[in-house]
Amino acid sequence: MNTGGRLIAGSHNRNEFVLINADEHSRIKSVRELSGQTCQICGDEIEITVDGEPFVACNECAFPVCRPCYEYERREGNQACPQCKTRYKRIKGSPRVEGDEEEDDIDDIDNEFDYDALDPEQVAEAMLTGHLNTGRGYHPNGSGLSAHSELDSSPPSSQIPLLTYGDEHSEISADHHALIVPYFMGHGNRVHPMPYTDPSVPLQPRPMVPKKDTAVYGYGSVAWKDRMEEWKKRQNDKLQVVKHEGGNDGGNFDGEELDDADLPMMDEGRQPLSRKLPIPSSKINPYRMIIILRLAILGLFFHYRLLHPVRDAYGLWLTSVICEIWFAVSWILDQFPKWCPIERETYLDRLSLRYEKEGKLSELASVDIFVSTVDPMKEPPLITANTVLSILAVDYPVDKVACYVSDDGAAMLTFEALSETSEFARKWVPFCKKFNIEPRAPEWYFSQKIDYLKNKVHPAFVRERRAMKREYEEFKVKINGLVSTAQKVPEDGWTMQDGTPWPGNCVRDHPGMIQVFLGHSGVRDVEGNELPRLVYVSREKRPGFEHHKKAGAMNALIRVSAVLSNAPYLLNVDCDHYINNSKALREAMCFMMDPTSGKKICYVQFPQRFDGIDRHDRYSNRNVVFFDINMKGLDGIQGPIYVGTGCVFRRQALYGHDAPVSKKPPGKTCNCLPKWCCFLCCCSRKNKKTKQKEKTKKSKQKEASKQIHALENIEGISGSNSLKSSEASQIKLEKKFGQSPVFVASALLEDGGVPQTASPASLLREAIQVISCGYEDKTEWGKEVGWIYGSVTEDILTGFKMHCHGWRSVYCIPKRPAFKGSAPINLSDRLHQVLRWALGSVEIFLSRHCPIWYGYGGGLKWLERFSYINSVVYPWTSIPLLVYCTLPAICLLTGKFIVPEISNYASLIFMALFISIAATGILEMQWGGVGIDDWWRNEQFWVIGGVSSHLFALFQGLLKVLAGVSTSFTVTSKAADDGEFSELYVFKWTSLLIPPTTLLIINIVGVVVGISDAINNGYDSWGPLFGRLFFALWVIIHLYPFLKGLLGKQDRMPTIILVWSILLASILTLMWVRINPFVSRDGPVLEVCGLNCDD
């Protein structure tokens, strides 16, 4: 092997072979690839020559090939090395073939023409046996050839033999038996043609693994070595059915040619685990045409508006034009990311076939599930308990699931409630799995109004269901008793059962706490089965430290879980979002564990669905337009944004790593193009050289740590250079991940897992360290690793950073909603929720992570960037929206308008614009599956939230960033249901109600003033009035749900609203008197009345 003068270090025992200071393709390779101990074609061990050295077929690259494959390649193949394409030279002991006449340097008369030394059929069988038994030590005889007698012992079969020897399994249909395709039926290229020349001789059937029940095989064929090795790496040698391609010359089978397309190509387990479902062209093409048409109409609209100013109301006209331009830009940012919407479909049965084979342990990946809670008074423990119970009962291998509950309020109420939940789970989990019920949150299961006997034929179901319902009622009594007890806090604080003071009595100053409730030895359910792990975590908090709210709590859970279980995938849910579909994790694994596309997926986002919302969804709590239209559009680009809950992450993506880069095929040369094209190509290549150098430097830096880490595992390496490199690598990792060696070691394991020899006590001590309040100091946590800090909406920022690293996300919408939660249906709570979201967007806009200027040169696509820009810019729309909603009232009170006298041309433009807006909405509803009620509620709340929450968020964000005035974080109330929609009618005063209330009053007064003025001035004033009235009624109709929220359930206006109305009405009345609409604009008209007043 040519090393180029570089230092070689290796260890046979550890199967490592390293070129130090080599290029990135040759740095780290195994002995199987470089040392020549295993044949890379058949998988057999390479023989040792009489000189005691391994057999070397190619003197140029030393590509490992055994002697039988070498001689077969020289005799039947292209006589060249598969790696370097150098023609094989004859080696002593091998027969001479055509083309060896000029090679006179080898004198081996005894073996020059020894063609019969090896039977071609035996060679071919040896190669096939090597394919199917690679790494199994399958060498029946010394030469590596399978005994021919074994083949002869197989009974005869048909011309396309079944691997089941004709004995069809009762549970497998005939069309699902595996086939071995004879060589003469295919037309593909291969290196070693099978030596069958007579099609009349039937191919003998042979099991792939003789001791295995061949009925479990599906469709299959035999692939040659490199393809099989790549597949085995992805599938961990789960499927042993491989493909055998035919010869170049083809052949006949019973006189008829059969194409490969007519034969089964793959078994069911090797099929893709998911697929894209594009929107039908009959729906999406008209939608795109309307978008282009609407752009053209907007151009004509602004052309008319700019060229026809209103001279007597120039200020109103200019203000309206500026607002309209902003609205157009916002529409473009929102519209074009929906250009390529898609849907997806998963195949759970294929996932089970691939990773859950009968009689073997499940090979599904482990998942750590995070549940976050803060205040048990606003987030009732009963709701959190239902979420935890739905997680523990999920349809997934119990040893692969670990649930971590983050109590960021260090409340003893949450701790005690979780203890009771773990006891009830011992009864609830086996009940759910025994009868396969849905949903597996007991509160929602027992409250659903359906026929629970449907599809339930088990005779004990009714009896056990009644018993379980009684158990749950007792569980609720215990939880509610804890809540009532927690209402009065003792003066000395809470104490635990053993008399120890509760460590979290001081919420802002307490140590870290970890309690493993389930998952340790000895704790099983009532039927003796193992339960998933359940861990309570409360991170340390001390004065003077920044804890970063929810993002900091989630990062603490990442570190704790990495120490205790270290699953390669994470799921985070809010405490009120229970698992509604027990197969939700399997749905996500269909994307994450897909061998073809899964490696590039950073997270799988599920839509948010809600319970307990009124039928009319007055305040658009379901947010259906966003989840069913916008997110489908993003899924067709680079993936949906992260919305904070119901999301399955890849742990390595959260660690700040770049997405794996797929190798692109070599570019085409331009030899056949004109010289000027070649010149342009050369120029472009020169311009790209600097970029390629920068990329090469980055890739070398990324590989440096990998190379050093590999060197640490190689025996025989010593010296100051390796020690310094190892220390430098360790220091670099500690600066990134922190000072925990256990966590750093777990972060390097892509497939997760913890050492089996580690004791639970040592792991818990390490877990306490990683949740200490000062652990993140001088590290990259919150900057490049984990949930990103800097905004109260850490979800958008975290997803944005992942997409900038080149990852893509996936949007999964199962038929049964994966997760369901509760939403604040109260008007004030809903506005506060929207305020928090908008405030986070303002913080991102004013930070260095703003998508307008951050992330260029990475992996973020342009349309995806448009979406992120829209997600941080939309609060700024509140200013033009507030001004635009005020203009109708001003126009009605002043008698002026923002548009001059409308001509026929202008009327056509306005009509076309309104029609295009309506057509866009209708087509979006059609391909998104959204009802017109949901779409209209979304439009209404866009105005309500825009003139209230978004406006306040904008000013709060500016004060926070520019003046340093911090705002308090308000946890959305998730109170338990005291009655159907009882919270809908509760009125809570907040300053957020002032702007929309003012807009309502002034527009209503404006309508009254305008109609009165028209009545006073006569018939001629009604024509100009219609445009102003339409404008004002547009605002009032959009604010109608807000008006209903103010009136409440009692159909009477609250006192505070009455006071505001009187105050504003008085001001507007004084303005009206000043305007005096009943007096002519030219002054009073004096006429002789006909009466003589002097008499």
Salt bridges, closest charged atoms under 4 A:
GLU24 OE2 - HIS25 NE2 3.87
ASP44 OD1 - HIS139 ND1 3.62
GLU47 OE2 - ARG67 NE 3.09
GLU71 OE2 - ARG67 NH1 3.72
GLU73 OE1 - HIS192 ND1 3.65
GLU76 OE2 - ARG75 NE 3.69
ASP100 OD2 - ARG74 NH2 2.64
ASP100 OD1 - ARG87 NH1 3.42
GLU103 OE2 - ARG87 NH1 3.58
ASP108 OD2 - ARG90 NH1 3.92
GLU112 OE2 - ARG90 NH2 3.98
GLU112 OE2 - ARG96 NH2 2.93
ASP152 OD1 - HIS148 NE2 3.47
ASP175 OD1 - HIS176 ND1 2.96
GLU229 OE2 - LYS225 NZ 2.13
GLU230 OE2 - ARG234 NH2 2.94
ASP237 OD2 - ARG136 NH2 3.37
GLU245 OE2 - ARG227 NH1 2.83
GLU245 OE2 - LYS243 NZ 3.81
GLU268 OE2 - ARG350 NE 2.98
GLU324 OE1 - ARG305 NE 3.13
ASP334 OD2 - LYS338 NZ 3.26
GLU343 OE2 - LYS632 NZ 3.06
GLU345 OE1 - ARG275 NE 2.73
GLU356 OE1 - ARG586 NH1 2.77
GLU363 OE1 - LYS238 NZ 2.36
ASP368 OD2 - ARG651 NH2 2.84
GLU379 OE2 - LYS974 NZ 3.51
ASP395 OD2 - LYS583 NZ 2.59
ASP395 OD1 - ARG586 NH2 3.81
ASP408 OD1 - ARG539 NE 2.72
ASP408 OD2 - LYS541 NZ 3.50
GLU438 OE1 - ARG816 NE 3.83
GLU443 OE1 - LYS476 NZ 3.43
GLU464 OE2 - LYS434 NZ 2.80
GLU471 OE1 - LYS427 NZ 2.99
ASP509 OD1 - ARG542 NH1 2.57
GLU540 OE2 - ARG542 NE 2.87
ASP574 OD1 - LYS550 NZ 2.96
ASP576 OD1 - HIS577 ND1 3.36
ASP611 OD1 - LYS820 NZ 3.61
ASP617 OD2 - ARG622 NH1 3.91
ASP628 OD1 - ARG609 NH2 2.94
ASP635 OD2 - ARG344 NE 2.84
ASP635 OD1 - ARG808 NH2 3.29
ASP658 OD2 - LYS702 NZ 2.26
ASP658 OD1 - HIS805 ND1 2.54
GLU703 OE2 - LYS706 NZ 3.43
GLU712 OE1 - HIS709 ND1 3.89
GLU715 OE2 - ARG14 NE 3.56
GLU750 OE2 - LYS599 NZ 3.85
GLU776 OE2 - ARG559 NH1 2.84
GLU784 OE2 - LYS801 NZ 2.94
GLU784 OE1 - HIS805 NE2 3.64
ASP829 OD2 - LYS988 NZ 3.26
GLU843 OE2 - LYS960 NZ 2.56
GLU864 OE2 - HIS803 ND1 3.65
GLU924 OE2 - LYS338 NZ 2.81
ASP1013 OD2 - ARG1081 NH2 3.83
